[in-house]
Amino acid sequence: MKILVRNLFREIIEKELLQLFLPFGKIKSLNIVTDKLTGKSKGFGFVDMPEASEAAAAIKTLNGKIIHGEKLRVKTANQEISPFQDNPDVTHPGRFEVGGRKKVGRGRSDGTHGAGSRRPNRKEKKW
């Protein structure tokens, strides 16, 4: 079972995180997510434990525990987590980069503006 550990002390190392989870059972893998540019921790990581019962015990015991002045948030890692959720450096799909807003054109693709109406061009306007 994959476990998400959030609100980690930014200076924590994987060895310390490993020591927190070892009393609960076997650990298949463990990693702390770091920023690619700075190499510093982003404050969360993942622990993969093969036994679901051991993972559940670890989650129950460690969730809310204070480590280095930070209250850990420990839960099962949802497989539906978006790859953009915790990474503000990644452009979200469907958005233009300018101002982070999605640009929407006016009118429909066939040139009309709804319900069969036609917008007159500049030369056709009557004053």
N, C-alpha and C positions, 0 to 999 in steps of 0.2 A: 504494500500500500504506500502510495506516495503522499508525503506530508509536507504542507507548506508552513514555514516558520517565518512570521512577520515581526516587525518592530525589533529587529536585532540591533544590539549595540554596534555601531559602525566599525569599531576596532576589533571586533571578535574574529577569531581565526577558526578555521574548520576543525582543528584539533579540540578546541574548547566546545564547539557544538557537538562533536562526536562524543565527548565525555558526558554531555547532558543526556544523550539518547542511549548510550551503551547499557546502562542498568536495566533497560526495558527489553533488550533482546538483540538479535542479529540485525546488522545494518548492511544493506546491499550497496547503497551509494549515498553520498552526501555532498552538497555543494552550496556555497554562498555566492549569490549573484553579485557580480562586480561591474562597474562602469568600464566600458572598453577603452575610453580615453585616459581616465585617471587611474584605473586599477583599484579604486576604492570600493568598498562594499556599498550596495544600494539599500541595505537594511533588511533583506529577506533572503531566504534560502530554501532548499528542498532536502528532505531526508526520505530515502526509500527503504522501507522495512518489509521483508518478504511475508512475515506473519501478521495477519490483520489484527489478531487479538493483542499482540505486543504493541502494534502501532496505536491501537485504540487506547491502551493503557498509557502510553507515552503522551498522547494528545490530552487525555483527561488530566494527567498529573502536571504536565508542563504548561498548558494553556493558562495564562494569567500569572505565571511565575515571574518574579522580578530578577533579572540578570543584568549586572552592571548598571543598575538604575533604570532599566527599560523593562516594561511589562510585556512579555512575550505573548503573541497571538499565534496559537498552534491549531491547525485544522487539516482535514484531508484536502489534498490538492485536487481541485475540480478539473477534470479533463477539458472542460469547456472554456477555460481561462483564455481570454484573448491575448495574442502575443503583444498587443499594444497597451494592455492594461497598466502595467507598471513602468512603461518606457516612454516618457514624453519626447524623446529624441526621434522616435519613429513616426513617420507621417501616417495618419490613419487612412485606410482605404476609402475611396469615395470623396475625398476632400482635396481641394487645391491647397498648395502650401501658402498662398498669399493670405495672411490674416487668419488662417486655420478655418475659414468659412467656406462652405460649399457654395459655389456660384450657380445660380439658377437663371436660365434665359427666360425672356418674356415670350409669351405666345406659344403656340404649338408648332411642331416641326413642319406642318403643311402651310404655315404662313398666316393662318387665321388666329383669331383671338377668342375663340369659344362660340359655341352654339350657332355656327354658320355665319357669324358676323365677319365682315372684312374691314380692316383698318385702312382708311384712305391714305394714299401717299401724300407727300407734301404738295405736289402740283394739283391734286384734286380738291384740296381744302377750299371751301368757300368762306369768304369773310363777310 
